[in-house]
Amino acid sequence: MFEEGMLRGLVATRALELGIDISGVEKVALVGSPKVPEYLVQRFGRGSHKPHQTSSGLAVAIDEEDLLEILALAQLASRKKLAERVSGVPSLDVISRELIAEALRASKKEEKCIKLSNVIKTFSNAFPGKASHFNSFERVAEDLVAHLEDKGVIEECGEDLIALGKSFYKLWPKNSIGKFFSFIPPRKEVKVVEGGRELGTIDAINLVFLKPGYVIRLGGGLWRVKRIRASEVIVENVRGEEFAIPIWKSGGIPAHQIVAIEVCRLLGRLNKLVGRGNRVKLGNIEIVFKGDVKQILGNLTKDDLSLPDPRFVIVDMLTSKALREASPKIKELAKHPYSIVATVLIYPFGSLIANTIASALWGKVSKGDILYIVPKPLGILIVHKAGFDVVKHLLDLDESTIKNAAKSSPYIHVVANEIARSLGCRKPQDDTSRKGILRQEVLKQTLHRFYDLESTLRLVSWLRSGNIKMKMRRVLEPEGAHILTEILFGDILKLQRHTQ
């Protein structure tokens, strides 16, 4: 109907970004930052997609952080700079599924068996076999085959011959065999329940930094977490302006560090952008400011403060006096009005490094020292007991600390539930093999998808050596907080907003 002109507009998810072309689209309206420049170009490219026509669209920023990110994406696109492509690590669940698929295909033929060495040879010439992640792919394949045989998914039928095992149809019954051919995992959701009433659902990934006693925002209300179960979070209603963590569905698209760095570069030249009127030319991209955008950008240029860049980290140490509307829980942390109860690390981390540091700090410290951690691409908020030294613990981070934090994170459970069946296990706890192939693979994929171990360790090393400097700021009044502290976490900490 839309293509035929019977509908004037269409509201869609990002599905329409992925190559679907409908002629006659005049403009695209984009709500929120798409996180990487190639997504920005691809989505706006849906409009006026004809020879000799210029694509145009409307970008609606949700808040100041979103506005800066969208402008940064436009700057990157104007320089034809896209986010770095990150290739996936060789995934044993994919290799396992391919191996089982070969056995399944043979089961439909007269011979029933396949020659294992031929399959391994084929895999060895493909990306998984050539990847540097494996010291010896043949050895990995042998261990994987032994694991699948132990689970009964495949079985030996002669020397160097394997066939489909009896357990295959227990994992993938014939009435739902189609699921075997898809790697799209079922979404793991958790109900949020108050007094037997379901308030909504959240993705399990949002449980990363959630514990009993925390206050969350959901469905327009504030809710204190009472208990966390496998399939639901039990909450109670809270009155008043409590410190609250916003909860939403889906983990979203992570912002690459290159985008966070570009936001910092943008902040350094905001005066020039604001001084050009309502039209800004970035390469071959023209931006027209609508509504109060120019006023908001002008407000962000008023403070003469240092801006973060890849060479130094700004550390805002906020005292309880600076948090005028702090919740009773935060006030309990303070020994006196000038006690530091919250620390904000401002730096172009990108989503993965910020998440790695937050997760590692969360898993490293003793119980009760840290109350909340909120990681964002441009900064990390840590609310903690008075006297707790965030910088000291940051500089102490090492590989084992990060990996141990990952092992106990909810990310592990999300990945385990996604890949367990591919590795012959009905559920993650069924992996009782001596080598623990499923457990090892889950940790590897968790670190690859949700963490950036290498970049985080490099950042910590440079901080220790002084190659990256730290600028410490003790914040005694709400107005003294860095502009980025206000933009990123002002709504959580109830700081005075520059734009109000």
C-alpha positions in Angstrom: 0.0 0.0 0.0 2.9 2.4 0.8 4.7 1.6 -2.5 1.4 2.1 -4.4 0.9 5.5 -2.8 -2.1 4.5 -0.7 -0.2 5.3 2.5 1.5 8.7 3.0 3.9 7.4 5.7 5.2 4.3 7.2 6.5 3.7 10.8 9.1 0.9 10.9 11.9 -0.7 12.8 15.4 -0.8 11.4 14.3 -3.6 9.1 13.7 -1.1 6.3 17.4 0.0 6.6 18.6 -3.4 5.5 18.4 -3.1 1.7 14.7 -2.9 1.2 14.1 -0.3 -1.4 10.6 1.3 -1.9 10.4 3.8 -4.7 8.8 7.1 -4.2 10.0 7.7 -0.6 10.6 11.4 -0.3 12.0 11.7 3.2 13.1 9.6 6.1 12.5 10.6 9.7 15.0 9.1 12.1 14.2 9.0 15.8 17.3 8.7 18.0 20.9 8.1 17.1 21.6 5.0 14.9 25.0 4.7 16.7 27.3 4.2 13.7 27.8 6.4 10.6 27.1 3.6 8.1 23.6 3.2 9.6 23.0 6.9 9.4 23.9 6.9 5.7 22.0 3.7 4.9 18.8 4.9 6.6 18.7 8.4 5.0 19.6 6.7 1.8 16.2 5.2 1.7 14.7 8.6 0.8 14.9 10.1 -2.7 16.8 7.0 -3.8 16.9 7.8 -7.5 19.6 8.8 -9.9 20.7 12.5 -9.7 18.6 13.1 -6.5 19.9 14.1 -3.1 18.7 12.1 -0.1 17.3 14.1 2.7 15.7 13.4 6.1 14.8 14.5 9.6 16.9 13.4 12.6 15.0 13.8 15.9 17.4 13.8 18.9 16.0 12.5 22.1 18.3 14.5 24.4 21.6 16.4 24.3 23.7 13.3 24.3 21.7 12.0 21.4 22.1 15.3 19.5 25.8 15.3 19.9 26.1 11.7 18.7 23.9 12.3 15.6 26.1 15.4 14.7 29.2 13.3 15.2 27.9 10.6 12.9 27.2 13.2 10.3 30.8 14.5 10.6 32.2 11.0 10.2 30.0 10.4 7.2 31.1 13.7 5.7 34.7 12.5 5.9 33.7 9.1 4.5 34.8 7.5 7.8 32.9 4.5 8.8 33.1 2.5 12.1 35.8 -0.1 11.9 34.6 -3.5 10.8 35.0 -6.1 13.5 35.1 -9.7 12.2 33.5 -12.3 14.4 35.5 -14.9 16.2 35.2 -18.5 14.9 32.1 -19.8 16.7 32.1 -23.4 17.8 28.3 -23.4 17.8 28.3 -22.5 14.1 30.9 -25.2 13.3 29.0 -27.7 15.4 25.7 -26.9 13.6 27.3 -27.3 10.2 28.8 -30.6 11.2 25.4 -31.9 12.5 23.8 -30.6 9.3 26.2 -32.7 7.2 25.2 -35.8 9.2 21.5 -34.8 8.9 21.8 -34.6 5.1 23.5 -38.0 5.0 20.7 -39.5 7.1 18.3 -38.8 4.2 20.5 -40.9 1.8 21.2 -44.5 1.5 24.8 -44.5 2.9 23.7 -42.7 6.2 27.3 -42.0 7.1 29.8 -39.2 6.2 33.6 -39.2 6.1 34.7 -37.1 9.0 38.1 -36.3 7.6 36.5 -34.8 4.4 34.3 -32.5 6.5 37.2 -31.3 8.6 39.2 -30.7 5.5 36.4 -28.5 4.1 36.2 -26.6 7.4 40.0 -26.1 7.5 39.9 -24.2 4.2 37.2 -21.9 5.4 37.4 -18.9 7.8 37.0 -21.0 11.1 39.9 -23.2 10.2 42.2 -20.4 9.1 41.5 -18.1 12.0 44.4 -17.4 14.4 42.1 -18.0 17.3 42.7 -21.8 16.9 46.3 -23.1 17.4 45.2 -26.4 15.7 41.8 -26.5 14.1 42.1 -30.3 13.6 42.5 -30.7 17.4 39.5 -28.4 18.1 37.4 -30.4 15.6 38.4 -33.7 17.2 37.4 -32.4 20.6 34.1 -31.1 19.3 33.2 -34.4 17.6 34.0 -36.3 20.8 31.8 -33.8 22.7 28.9 -34.3 20.3 29.3 -38.0 20.3 29.1 -37.9 24.1 25.9 -36.0 23.9 24.5 -38.5 21.3 23.9 -35.9 18.6 26.2 -37.7 16.3 27.6 -41.2 16.5 30.4 -43.3 15.0 29.5 -45.8 12.2 32.9 -47.0 11.2 36.5 -45.8 11.0 36.5 -42.1 10.1 32.7 -42.3 9.6 30.0 -40.5 11.6 26.2 -40.4 11.4 23.3 -38.5 12.9 22.8 -39.6 16.5 19.5 -40.5 18.3 19.6 -37.4 20.5 19.3 -35.1 17.5 15.5 -35.3 17.4 15.2 -34.8 21.1 16.9 -31.4 20.7 15.1 -30.6 17.5 11.8 -32.5 17.3 10.4 -33.2 13.8 7.5 -30.8 14.3 9.9 -27.9 14.9 12.9 -29.0 12.8 12.9 -25.6 11.1 14.5 -24.1 14.2 17.6 -26.1 13.5 18.2 -24.1 10.3 18.0 -20.7 12.0 20.6 -18.9 14.2 18.1 -16.3 15.4 17.8 -17.0 19.1 14.6 -16.7 21.1 14.6 -13.5 23.0 15.2 -14.0 26.7 12.8 -11.8 28.6 12.1 -11.4 32.3 8.8 -10.2 33.7 8.6 -7.3 36.1 5.9 -8.0 38.7 4.3 -6.0 41.5 1.8 -7.6 43.8 0.9 -10.3 41.2 0.4 -7.7 38.5 2.7 -7.8 35.5 4.1 -4.3 34.8 6.0 -5.3 31.6 9.0 -7.3 30.5 12.7 -6.4 30.1 15.4 -8.2 28.2 17.5 -10.4 30.5 20.5 -8.3 29.4 19.2 -5.4 31.5 19.8 -7.4 34.7 23.6 -6.8 34.4 23.8 -4.1 37.1 20.5 -4.8 38.9 20.3 -6.1 42.5 17.6 -6.2 45.3 17.1 -2.7 46.8 17.7 -0.9 43.5 15.1 1.5 42.2 14.2 1.3 38.5 12.0 3.3 36.1 9.5 1.4 34.1 6.2 2.2 32.5 6.2 5.7 33.9 6.7 4.6 37.5 9.4 4.0 40.1 9.9 0.5 41.4 12.2 -0.9 44.1 13.5 -4.4 43.3 12.6 -6.9 46.1 13.7 -10.2 44.6 15.2 -11.4 41.3 14.2 -14.8 40.1 15.0 -16.8 36.9 12.0 -15.6 35.0 10.8 -12.5 36.9 11.8 -9.4 38.9 9.6 -8.8 42.0 9.2 -5.0 42.7 7.3 -2.6 44.9 6.1 0.9 44.1 8.2 3.8 45.4 7.0 7.3 45.9 9.1 10.4 45.4 12.2 11.2 43.3 14.4 8.3 44.2 17.7 7.6 42.4 16.4 5.3 39.6 18.0 3.4 36.8 16.0 3.6 33.5 15.1 0.2 32.1 14.2 -0.5 28.5 13.7 -3.4 26.2 16.7 -4.6 24.1 20.4 -4.0 24.7 20.6 -1.7 21.7 23.4 -1.2 19.2 26.8 -0.5 20.9 28.4 2.9 20.0 31.9 2.3 18.6 34.8 4.2 20.3 35.4 6.1 17.1 32.0 7.7 17.5 32.7 8.7 21.1 36.0 10.3 20.0 34.2 12.2 17.3 31.7 13.6 19.8 34.7 15.0 21.8 36.1 16.5 18.6 32.7 18.1 17.9 32.5 19.6 21.4 35.9 21.3 20.6 34.4 23.1 17.6 30.9 23.8 18.7 31.4 27.5 18.8 32.2 27.5 15.1 29.1 25.4 14.3 26.8 27.5 16.4 28.2 30.7 14.8 27.2 29.6 11.3 23.5 30.3 11.6 21.0 27.5 11.2 22.8 25.8 8.4 26.0 23.9 8.7 27.9 22.3 5.9 30.0 19.2 6.7 31.6 18.0 3.5 28.8 17.2 1.1 26.3 16.9 4.0 24.2 20.0 4.8 22.5 20.2 8.3 19.7 22.5 9.1 19.0 23.1 12.8 15.3 23.1 13.7 13.5 24.0 16.9 15.7 24.7 19.9 18.7 22.8 18.6 20.9 25.9 18.1 20.0 27.2 21.6 20.9 23.9 23.2 24.3 23.8 21.4 24.9 27.4 22.4 24.3 26.5 26.0 26.9 23.7 25.8 29.6 26.2 24.8 29.2 28.5 27.8 31.4 26.7 30.2 35.2 27.1 29.8 36.0 23.6 30.8 38.5 21.1 29.6 37.1 18.6 27.2 38.0 14.9 27.2 39.9 13.4 24.3 41.9 10.2 23.9 44.8 11.8 25.8 43.2 12.4 29.2 40.3 11.3 31.4 38.2 13.8 33.4 37.3 12.6 36.8 34.4 14.3 38.5 34.3 13.5 42.2 30.8 14.6 43.4 30.3 15.3 47.1 26.9 14.7 48.8 26.5 18.5 49.0 26.6 18.6 45.2 23.6 16.2 45.0 21.0 18.5 46.5 18.1 16.1 45.7 20.0 12.9 46.4 17.9 10.0 47.6 18.1 8.8 51.2 20.1 5.8 50.2 22.9 8.0 48.7 22.8 10.4 51.7 23.4 7.4 54.0 26.8 7.0 52.3 28.0 10.4 53.3 30.0 11.0 56.6 29.6 14.8 56.1 28.4 17.1 53.3 31.8 17.1 51.6 32.1 13.3 51.4 32.6 12.0 47.9 29.8 9.6 47.1 29.8 9.5 43.3 32.6 9.5 40.7 32.1 10.1 37.0 34.8 9.0 34.6 34.5 11.1 31.4 36.3 9.7 28.4 35.5 8.6 24.8 35.3 4.9 25.9 32.8 3.7 23.4 30.1 1.2 24.6 32.3 -1.9 24.9 35.2 -0.4 26.9 32.7 1.4 29.2 30.8 -1.8 29.8 34.1 -3.8 30.4 35.3 -1.3 33.1 31.9 -1.1 34.7 31.5 -4.9 34.8 35.0 -5.4 36.1 34.6 -2.8 38.9 31.2 -4.3 39.8 32.7 -7.8 40.2 35.9 -6.8 41.8 34.9 -4.7 44.9 33.6 -6.1 48.1 29.9 -6.1 48.6 28.3 -2.8 49.4 31.2 -0.5 48.4 29.5 0.3 45.1 25.8 0.9 44.9 25.3 1.7 41.2 27.3 1.7 38.0 25.9 3.2 34.8 28.2 2.9 31.8 27.8 5.0 28.7 30.0 5.6 25.6 31.3 8.9 26.9 31.4 8.2 30.6 30.8 5.9 33.6 28.9 6.8 36.7 29.9 5.0 39.9 27.9 5.7 43.1 29.8 4.4 46.1 30.6 4.6 49.8 32.4 7.6 51.1 36.2 6.9 51.0 36.0 4.4 48.2 38.7 5.2 45.6 37.4 4.5 42.1 40.7 5.5 40.4 42.7 3.1 42.5 40.5 0.2 41.6 40.5 1.2 38.0 44.3 1.2 37.8 44.3 -2.3 39.5 42.2 -3.9 36.8 43.8 -6.8 35.0 42.8 -9.6 32.6 41.8 -12.1 35.3 39.6 -9.6 37.0 37.7 -8.8 33.8 37.3 -12.4 32.9 36.1 -13.4 36.4 33.6 -10.5 36.2 32.4 -11.8 32.8 31.9 -15.3 34.2 29.5 -14.1 36.8 27.6 -11.6 34.7 24.1 -12.1 33.2 25.7 -11.9 29.8 27.0 -15.4 30.4 23.5 -16.7 30.8 22.2 -14.9 27.7 24.9 -16.4 25.5 24.7 -19.9 27.1 21.0 -20.1 26.4 21.6 -19.0 22.8 24.2 -21.6 21.9 23.7 -24.6 24.3 21.5 -26.5 21.9 23.9 -26.1 19.0 26.5 -27.8 21.1 24.3 -30.7 22.0 22.9 -29.5 25.4 19.3 -29.0 26.0 20.2 -26.4 28.7 23.6 -24.9 29.7 23.9 -27.0 32.9 23.9 -30.2 30.8 27.6 -29.6 29.9 29.3 -32.1 32.2 32.1 -33.0 29.8 35.6 -33.0 31.1 36.8 -30.3 28.7 33.8 -28.1 29.4 33.5 -27.1 25.7 30.2 -25.2 26.1 31.5 -23.3 29.1 34.7 -22.2 27.3 32.8 -21.2 24.2 30.2 -19.2 26.2 33.0 -17.2 27.9 34.8 -16.6 24.6 31.6 -15.3 22.9 30.6 -13.3 25.9 33.9 -11.5 25.9 33.7 -10.9 22.2 30.2 -9.5 22.1 29.9 -7.5 25.3 33.4 -6.7 26.3 36.6 -5.2 24.8 39.3 -6.9 26.8 42.3 -5.8 24.7 41.4 -2.1 24.5 40.5 -1.9 28.2 43.8 -3.4 29.3 45.6 -1.1 26.9 43.8 2.0 28.4 44.6 0.9 31.9 48.2 0.4 31.0 48.5 3.9 29.5 46.8 5.4 32.6 49.4 3.7 34.8 52.3 4.9 32.7 51.0 8.4 32.4 50.5 8.2 28.6 46.9 9.1 29.3 46.5 11.8 32.0 43.8 12.2 34.6 42.2 15.5 35.5 40.6 15.3 39.0 37.8 17.6 39.8 36.2 17.8 43.3 32.6 19.0 42.8 31.1 20.8 45.8 28.1 22.3 44.2 25.7 21.1 41.5 26.7 23.9 39.2 30.4 22.8 39.4 29.8 19.5 37.6 31.4 19.1 34.2 29.0 19.8 31.3 29.3 16.1 30.2 28.5 14.9 33.7 25.3 16.9 33.5 24.4 15.7 30.0 25.1 12.1 30.7 23.9 11.6 34.3 22.2 14.8 35.3 18.8 13.2 35.2 19.9 10.4 37.5 21.9 12.6 39.9 19.3 15.5 39.8 22.0 17.9 38.9 21.3 21.5 37.7 20.8 21.2 34.0 22.5 23.9 31.7 19.6 23.7 29.3 16.8 24.3 31.7 
